[in-house]
């Protein structure tokens, strides 16, 4: 089960599917983020505590990896329409402040790709970029590294797993080294090209054990030929849900454009009398699972790091937002059933 030819082929095909030079298969999307930050930190000699701009609406792993890499999250609110990192809010927050910003971590949330202006502000502020692509797929990396998840329920699943995708040769080797206990880059398992046997078990940095396996790679390889078709199916389901709920006035939903549709987010409008908590309980009681829309500002583990009142859009989404499934196996019958539940809930 140790990494071998299956892993190398999986990495090759995943990189090709994303128009990138390198893809490093590791044991989770979370570790892909963590190792990428550590690699950038080493390459650019970032001091401990340097800041990384991150949206205040994302999964906790995004923020956790910044802290675990010895860096500091610099929270930025999201926009009102797509709930993605708001570059204008970032510029306002850094204006007149003495920051230690070295990087930005745009999150392609709910399957949506961040717009170009997010990357433009990174250039303006001279920041390195680690893209959290765990909730999207087939997006060509724009930043230094783009990190994907192959955990269950994602677009492509190996059970658990993840990828760090990059065009930077040095970062590719550093990420691989960190994933292999910090091993000397000339003797990385499966990629060894060294000739000095005395360095074969030399470890140049404090690393981790984060490798993917042959079994997981075989699972992933079997899905790559159907990946584009599965994304198209997700988009069709998403569009059907969007159309079905268009007449339910008190629910705000996202657009399908630039979206690989990992899930279907819903935000209850402010004027609605509908309760988020009761709505989610009603759906779950009737067989439709729900999830919160990635709350960060209200998490007990980040108490003292941020004040929810400073992030008004994220606060609104925390209180009013949830999401329901958007899976390629869903049918028109499923869509109509969900609509009927939401309409009945509004009238109850």
Secondary structure, DSSP 8 states (H G I E B T S, - for coil): --S-HHHHHHHHHHHHHTT-SEEEEES-HHHHHHHHHHHHHHHTT--TT-EEEEESBS-HHHHHHHHHTT-EEEEE-B-TTT--B-HHHHHHHHTT----EEEEE-B-GGGB---HHHHHHHHHTT-EEEEE-TT--S----SSEEEEE-STTSSS--SS-EEEEES-HHHHHHHHHHHBTTB-GGG-TTT-----GGGTT-B-S---B-B--HHHHHHHHHHHTTHHHHHHHHHHHHHHHHHHTTT-TTEEE--STTB--SEEEEEE-TT----HHHHHHHHHHTT--EEE--B-TT-GGGBTTB-GGG-HHHHHHHHHEEEEE--TT--HHHHHHHHHHHHHHHH-
